[in-house]
């Protein structure tokens, strides 16, 4: 086997690999043996049909194509090892000839990376505060969640819970899609509907109908409705007063799970808020630090690696759509886009992801950050404690040595160690 290696721009390498006639014949015979396992040839046992005989019983190119499928992975791996090429992407293979087999394989290799000045990156720490009014707001939200509703025979006012039928029309009187609802529940004044809609319902009694026009915001999430004037016809079905529970001992026991006083409930709420906000502040600083790492990272990304990352992102998006009962093809039809448009949209984000990945790996090496088996075991124990005891065995099954999840956990722990040093 002859191998020629040529360095390409952007950390890519082209290997030109040519097999000898004998090597090619060996793979042809292996391919013929496997093809003959599924092709019946009178007078011969499956897997024992001579190559020349088999050629007369299959379509032209079938054996040759299978020979390529067998030979390329084997010889490509051998060539990488022999030439000490550290590939980090799938190769793009171009067959140049088959007698003997000759092909090119273009592959990305680990690029040169630098993260200059990373030790000077500073992310300011904001003081975490919890005010009395924050605690009172949480307590009020808890009361709202346990509210009851009492129907009243009067006009609706702000704070009431109403149920209403409505339908929207354009300026020409045509019905607009997705603007119709029956017995739609809303608490007036909470702003869950389009601005101006809830105000129009104030003063309307049960059984009454009303027509009014609402102008949708210019930044409305659904583009066809941005800045659009829509005429609504609405009918009030029910009007009910919202009755909040009092902060009685029984109610406090219900929400706290124990007989404790109001002061202690507030202390618990304050502690939870402080924990939550400290966590949010920590996440903010981490995210800003990572953004700075990207800015300080210099790396020439191989095009093939960027393409692979984009493909992965498209697959993530497709899985997300399916989780919501949709699919990628319907999304493309609805948005009048092609798959190439999605790929182009995600290219910049793919480059950011890769820059961060290489930048962090460089920092781990520079700072000699390592994760021990004991570190991983300790973290796995924390994860197990989040599960019921009878389900903890699943963690051991999922986090097997060398698995993707273990590698991801190891990377997270390395990042944590980096943050401990630079985000104090």
C-alpha positions as CSV (number, residue, x, y, z in Angstrom):
1,X,0.0,0.0,0.0
2,X,1.4,3.4,-1.0
3,X,0.4,6.5,1.0
4,X,0.9,10.1,0.1
5,X,0.2,12.8,2.7
6,X,-0.5,16.4,1.8
7,X,-1.2,19.2,4.4
8,X,-4.1,21.4,3.4
9,X,-5.2,24.8,4.8
10,X,-7.4,25.0,8.0
11,X,-5.8,21.9,9.6
12,X,-6.9,19.4,7.0
13,X,-4.8,16.6,5.6
14,X,-5.3,14.7,2.3
15,X,-4.2,11.2,2.2
16,X,-3.8,9.5,-1.2
17,X,-3.9,5.8,-0.7
18,X,-3.1,3.2,-3.4
19,X,-3.4,-0.6,-2.9
20,X,-1.3,-3.0,-4.9
21,X,-2.9,-5.3,-7.4
22,X,-2.5,-8.2,-4.9
23,X,-4.1,-6.3,-2.1
24,X,-7.0,-5.2,-4.3
25,X,-7.6,-8.8,-5.4
26,X,-7.6,-10.0,-1.8
27,X,-10.4,-7.6,-1.0
28,X,-12.3,-8.5,-4.2
29,X,-12.2,-12.1,-3.2
30,X,-13.5,-11.3,0.3
31,X,-16.2,-9.2,-1.2
32,X,-17.2,-12.0,-3.6
33,X,-17.4,-14.5,-0.7
34,X,-19.7,-12.2,1.2
35,X,-21.9,-11.4,-1.8
36,X,-22.2,-15.1,-2.7
37,X,-23.7,-15.7,0.7
38,X,-26.9,-14.1,-0.4
39,X,-26.8,-15.0,-4.2
40,X,-27.9,-18.5,-5.2
41,X,-25.7,-19.9,-8.0
42,X,-26.6,-23.4,-9.2
43,X,-23.9,-26.0,-8.3
44,X,-22.2,-23.9,-5.7
45,X,-22.6,-23.6,-1.9
46,X,-23.3,-20.1,-0.5
47,X,-20.1,-18.3,0.2
48,X,-18.0,-20.6,-2.1
49,X,-18.8,-19.2,-5.5
50,X,-15.6,-18.3,-7.5
51,X,-15.3,-14.6,-8.4
52,X,-15.4,-15.1,-12.2
53,X,-18.5,-17.2,-11.9
54,X,-20.2,-14.8,-9.5
55,X,-19.8,-11.8,-11.8
56,X,-22.2,-13.5,-14.3
57,X,-24.9,-13.7,-11.7
58,X,-24.9,-10.1,-10.2
59,X,-25.3,-6.6,-11.6
60,X,-22.2,-5.0,-12.8
61,X,-20.4,-3.1,-10.0
62,X,-22.0,-4.9,-7.1
63,X,-18.8,-6.8,-6.1
64,X,-16.6,-3.9,-6.8
65,X,-18.7,-1.5,-4.7
66,X,-18.6,-4.0,-1.8
67,X,-14.9,-4.4,-2.2
68,X,-14.6,-0.6,-1.7
69,X,-16.8,-0.8,1.4
70,X,-14.5,-3.4,2.9
71,X,-11.1,-2.0,1.8
72,X,-11.5,1.7,2.5
73,X,-12.2,1.5,6.3
74,X,-9.4,-1.0,6.8
75,X,-6.7,0.7,4.7
76,X,-7.7,4.2,5.9
77,X,-7.2,3.2,9.6
78,X,-3.8,1.6,8.7
79,X,-2.7,4.7,6.9
80,X,-3.6,7.0,9.8
81,X,-1.6,4.8,12.2
82,X,1.4,4.5,9.9
83,X,1.6,8.2,9.1
84,X,0.7,9.2,12.7
85,X,-2.2,11.5,11.5
86,X,-4.5,12.4,14.4
87,X,-7.9,12.6,12.7
88,X,-10.8,14.4,14.5
89,X,-13.5,14.2,11.8
90,X,-15.0,11.7,9.4
91,X,-13.0,11.5,6.2
92,X,-14.4,12.7,2.8
93,X,-13.5,9.9,0.5
94,X,-13.0,10.2,-3.3
95,X,-12.4,7.0,-5.3
96,X,-9.8,7.6,-8.0
97,X,-9.6,4.1,-9.4
98,X,-10.5,0.4,-8.6
99,X,-7.9,-1.6,-10.5
100,X,-6.0,-1.3,-8.3
101,X,-8.0,0.6,-5.7
102,X,-6.8,4.2,-5.3
103,X,-8.6,6.9,-3.3
104,X,-8.2,10.2,-1.6
105,X,-9.3,10.8,2.0
106,X,-9.5,14.4,3.3
107,X,-9.7,14.6,7.1
108,X,-9.5,17.3,9.8
109,X,-6.7,17.1,12.3
110,X,-6.3,18.7,15.6
111,X,-5.6,22.4,14.9
112,X,-3.2,24.8,16.6
113,X,-4.9,26.6,19.4
114,X,-4.0,29.6,21.6
115,X,-5.9,31.4,24.3
116,X,-3.8,34.5,24.9
117,X,-4.4,36.5,28.1
118,X,-7.0,34.1,29.5
119,X,-5.5,34.5,33.0
120,X,-6.4,38.2,33.0
121,X,-10.1,37.5,32.3
122,X,-12.2,39.0,35.1
123,X,-15.9,38.7,35.6
124,X,-17.4,41.0,38.2
125,X,-19.3,39.4,41.0
126,X,-22.7,41.0,41.8
127,X,-24.0,41.1,45.3
128,X,-27.0,38.8,45.8
129,X,-29.9,40.6,47.6
130,X,-33.3,39.4,48.7
131,X,-35.6,42.2,49.9
132,X,-38.8,41.8,52.0
133,X,-40.9,42.7,49.0
134,X,-39.4,39.8,47.1
135,X,-40.5,37.4,49.9
136,X,-43.9,39.0,49.9
137,X,-44.3,38.6,46.1
138,X,-43.5,34.9,46.4
139,X,-46.0,34.5,49.2
140,X,-48.6,36.3,47.1
141,X,-47.9,34.0,44.1
142,X,-48.4,30.9,46.4
143,X,-51.7,32.4,47.5
144,X,-52.7,32.9,43.9
145,X,-52.0,29.2,43.1
146,X,-54.4,28.2,45.8
147,X,-57.1,30.8,44.9
148,X,-60.7,29.8,44.6
149,X,-63.3,31.5,42.3
150,X,-66.8,32.7,43.0
151,X,-69.1,33.6,40.2
152,X,-70.7,37.1,40.4
153,X,-73.6,38.8,38.7
154,X,-71.9,42.0,37.7
155,X,-69.6,43.6,35.1
156,X,-66.1,42.2,35.0
157,X,-63.3,44.2,36.5
158,X,-59.6,44.0,36.8
159,X,-58.6,41.0,38.9
160,X,-61.6,38.9,38.0
161,X,-61.3,35.5,36.4
162,X,-63.4,35.4,33.3
163,X,-64.1,32.8,30.6
164,X,-64.8,34.2,27.1
165,X,-65.4,33.1,23.5
166,X,-63.6,35.1,20.9
167,X,-62.7,35.2,17.2
168,X,-60.5,37.6,15.2
169,X,-61.2,39.1,11.7
170,X,-59.0,41.2,9.4
171,X,-60.0,44.6,8.1
172,X,-61.9,43.0,5.2
173,X,-64.0,40.9,7.6
174,X,-62.2,37.6,6.8
175,X,-61.7,35.2,9.7
176,X,-58.1,35.0,10.8
177,X,-56.5,31.6,11.5
178,X,-55.5,30.9,15.1
179,X,-57.6,33.7,16.6
180,X,-60.5,31.7,17.8
181,X,-61.1,30.2,21.3
182,X,-64.0,28.9,23.3
183,X,-64.3,29.4,27.1
184,X,-60.9,30.9,27.2
185,X,-59.9,31.5,30.9
186,X,-58.1,34.7,31.8
187,X,-57.5,36.8,34.9
188,X,-58.0,40.4,33.8
189,X,-55.0,42.6,34.4
190,X,-52.4,39.8,34.3
191,X,-51.5,40.6,30.7
192,X,-51.5,37.1,29.3
193,X,-53.4,38.2,26.2
194,X,-52.5,40.7,23.5
195,X,-52.1,44.3,25.0
196,X,-55.4,46.0,25.1
197,X,-57.5,42.9,24.8
198,X,-58.1,42.4,28.6
199,X,-59.0,46.0,29.1
200,X,-61.8,45.7,26.5
201,X,-63.3,42.9,28.6
202,X,-63.6,45.1,31.7
203,X,-67.2,46.3,32.2
204,X,-68.7,43.4,30.2
205,X,-71.3,41.2,32.0
206,X,-72.0,37.5,31.7
207,X,-73.9,36.7,28.4
208,X,-73.0,40.1,26.8
209,X,-71.1,40.4,23.5
210,X,-68.6,43.0,22.4
211,X,-66.7,43.9,19.3
212,X,-63.4,45.8,19.5
213,X,-60.1,46.3,17.6
214,X,-56.7,45.4,18.9
215,X,-53.4,46.3,17.3
216,X,-50.8,43.5,17.8
217,X,-47.3,44.6,19.0
218,X,-44.6,45.2,16.3
219,X,-42.4,42.5,17.9
220,X,-45.2,39.9,18.2
221,X,-43.7,36.4,18.0
222,X,-45.9,35.4,15.0
223,X,-44.6,37.6,12.1
224,X,-47.9,37.8,10.1
225,X,-49.6,39.5,13.1
226,X,-46.8,42.0,13.8
227,X,-48.4,45.5,13.9
228,X,-51.6,44.1,12.5
229,X,-55.1,45.5,13.4
230,X,-57.5,42.7,14.3
231,X,-61.2,43.1,15.0
232,X,-62.4,40.7,17.7
233,X,-65.9,39.5,18.5
234,X,-66.2,38.3,22.1
235,X,-68.8,36.9,24.3
236,X,-68.5,36.8,28.1
237,X,-69.4,33.4,29.5
238,X,-68.5,33.7,33.2
239,X,-67.3,36.4,35.6
240,X,-65.8,35.3,38.9
241,X,-64.1,37.0,41.8
242,X,-60.8,35.6,42.8
243,X,-60.7,34.7,46.5
244,X,-57.2,34.3,47.9
245,X,-56.7,32.1,51.0
246,X,-55.7,33.8,54.2
247,X,-52.3,33.2,55.8
248,X,-54.0,31.0,58.5
249,X,-52.2,28.3,60.4
250,X,-54.0,25.6,58.3
251,X,-52.9,27.2,55.0
252,X,-49.3,27.7,56.2
253,X,-49.3,24.0,57.2
254,X,-50.6,23.1,53.8
255,X,-47.9,24.9,51.9
256,X,-45.0,24.1,54.3
257,X,-45.9,20.5,55.1
258,X,-45.5,21.2,58.8
259,X,-47.0,23.4,61.6
260,X,-44.8,26.5,61.4
261,X,-45.5,30.2,61.8
262,X,-45.6,32.9,59.2
263,X,-42.1,34.2,60.2
264,X,-40.6,30.8,59.6
265,X,-42.3,30.4,56.3
266,X,-40.9,33.7,55.2
267,X,-37.4,32.7,56.4
268,X,-37.7,29.5,54.2
269,X,-38.8,31.5,51.2
270,X,-35.9,34.0,51.7
271,X,-33.4,31.1,52.0
272,X,-34.8,29.5,48.8
273,X,-34.6,32.8,47.0
274,X,-31.0,33.4,48.1
275,X,-30.0,30.0,47.0
276,X,-31.7,30.4,43.6
277,X,-30.2,33.9,43.0
278,X,-26.7,32.7,44.0
279,X,-27.1,29.9,41.5
280,X,-28.2,32.3,38.8
281,X,-25.3,34.7,39.6
282,X,-22.9,31.8,39.4
283,X,-24.3,30.7,36.0
284,X,-24.2,34.3,34.7
285,X,-20.5,34.6,35.6
286,X,-19.7,31.2,34.1
287,X,-21.5,32.0,30.9
288,X,-19.7,35.4,30.6
289,X,-16.4,33.7,31.3
290,X,-17.0,31.2,28.5
291,X,-17.9,34.0,26.1
292,X,-14.6,35.7,27.0
293,X,-12.7,32.4,26.4
294,X,-14.2,32.3,22.9
295,X,-13.1,35.9,22.2
296,X,-9.5,35.0,23.4
297,X,-9.3,31.8,21.5
298,X,-7.4,31.7,18.2
299,X,-8.0,28.6,16.2
300,X,-8.3,27.8,12.5
301,X,-11.3,25.5,12.3
302,X,-11.3,22.8,9.6
303,X,-14.4,23.2,7.3
304,X,-15.2,19.5,7.5
305,X,-15.4,19.7,11.3
306,X,-17.7,22.8,11.1
307,X,-19.9,20.8,8.7
308,X,-20.1,17.9,11.1
309,X,-21.0,20.2,14.0
310,X,-23.8,21.8,11.9
311,X,-25.1,18.4,11.0
312,X,-25.2,17.6,14.7
313,X,-27.1,20.8,15.5
314,X,-29.6,20.1,12.7
315,X,-30.2,16.6,14.2
316,X,-30.7,18.2,17.7
317,X,-33.3,20.6,16.2
318,X,-35.0,17.8,14.4
319,X,-35.2,15.8,17.7
320,X,-36.6,18.8,19.5
321,X,-39.3,19.3,16.9
322,X,-40.3,15.6,17.1
323,X,-40.5,16.0,20.9
324,X,-43.2,18.7,20.3
325,X,-45.1,16.5,17.8
326,X,-43.6,18.1,14.7
327,X,-41.0,17.2,12.1
328,X,-38.2,18.9,10.2
329,X,-39.9,18.6,6.8
330,X,-43.1,20.3,8.0
331,X,-41.1,23.0,9.7
332,X,-39.2,23.7,6.4
333,X,-42.5,23.9,4.5
334,X,-44.1,26.2,7.0
335,X,-41.1,28.6,7.1
336,X,-40.5,28.3,3.3
337,X,-36.9,27.3,3.9
338,X,-34.5,24.7,2.6
339,X,-32.2,22.5,4.6
340,X,-29.2,24.6,3.2
341,X,-30.8,27.7,4.8
342,X,-30.9,26.0,8.2
343,X,-27.3,24.9,7.9
344,X,-26.2,28.4,7.0
345,X,-28.1,29.9,9.9
346,X,-26.3,27.5,12.3
347,X,-22.8,27.8,10.9
348,X,-21.8,30.7,13.1
349,X,-23.0,29.0,16.3
350,X,-21.2,25.8,15.2
351,X,-18.0,27.8,14.9
352,X,-18.5,29.3,18.4
353,X,-19.1,25.8,19.9
354,X,-16.0,24.4,18.3
355,X,-13.8,27.4,19.3
356,X,-15.0,27.1,22.9
357,X,-14.3,23.3,22.9
358,X,-10.8,23.7,21.6
359,X,-10.2,26.8,23.8
360,X,-11.2,24.9,26.9
361,X,-9.2,21.8,26.0
362,X,-6.2,24.1,25.6
363,X,-6.8,25.6,29.0
364,X,-7.1,22.2,30.6
365,X,-3.7,21.3,29.3
366,X,-2.1,24.6,30.2
367,X,-3.5,24.5,33.7
368,X,-2.8,20.8,34.0
369,X,-6.4,20.2,35.1
370,X,-7.2,16.6,35.6
371,X,-10.2,14.6,36.9
372,X,-9.6,11.5,38.9
373,X,-11.7,8.4,39.2
374,X,-12.4,9.5,42.8
375,X,-13.8,12.8,41.5
376,X,-16.1,11.1,39.1
377,X,-17.2,8.6,41.7
378,X,-18.0,11.4,44.1
379,X,-20.1,13.3,41.5
380,X,-21.9,10.1,40.6
381,X,-22.9,9.7,44.2
382,X,-24.4,13.2,44.2
383,X,-26.4,12.3,41.0
384,X,-27.6,9.0,42.6
385,X,-28.9,10.8,45.6
386,X,-31.3,12.7,43.4
387,X,-33.1,9.4,42.5
388,X,-35.2,7.0,44.6
389,X,-33.0,4.3,46.1
390,X,-34.6,1.6,43.9
391,X,-33.6,3.4,40.7
392,X,-30.0,4.3,41.5
393,X,-28.7,1.2,39.8
394,X,-29.7,2.9,36.5
395,X,-27.0,5.5,37.0
396,X,-24.3,2.8,37.2
397,X,-25.7,1.3,34.0
398,X,-25.8,4.6,32.1
399,X,-22.4,5.9,33.4
400,X,-20.2,3.0,32.4
401,X,-16.5,3.6,32.1
402,X,-15.7,5.1,28.7
403,X,-19.3,6.0,27.9
404,X,-20.4,9.3,26.4
405,X,-22.0,10.3,29.7
406,X,-18.8,9.7,31.7
407,X,-16.8,11.8,29.2
408,X,-19.4,14.6,29.5
409,X,-19.3,14.4,33.2
410,X,-15.5,14.5,33.2
411,X,-15.5,17.6,31.0
412,X,-18.0,19.3,33.4
413,X,-15.8,18.6,36.4
414,X,-12.7,20.0,34.5
415,X,-14.7,23.2,33.8
416,X,-15.7,23.4,37.4
417,X,-12.1,23.2,38.5
418,X,-11.2,25.9,36.0
419,X,-13.9,28.2,37.4
420,X,-12.8,27.5,40.9
421,X,-9.4,29.0,40.0
422,X,-10.5,31.9,37.9
423,X,-14.0,32.9,39.2
424,X,-13.2,33.4,42.9
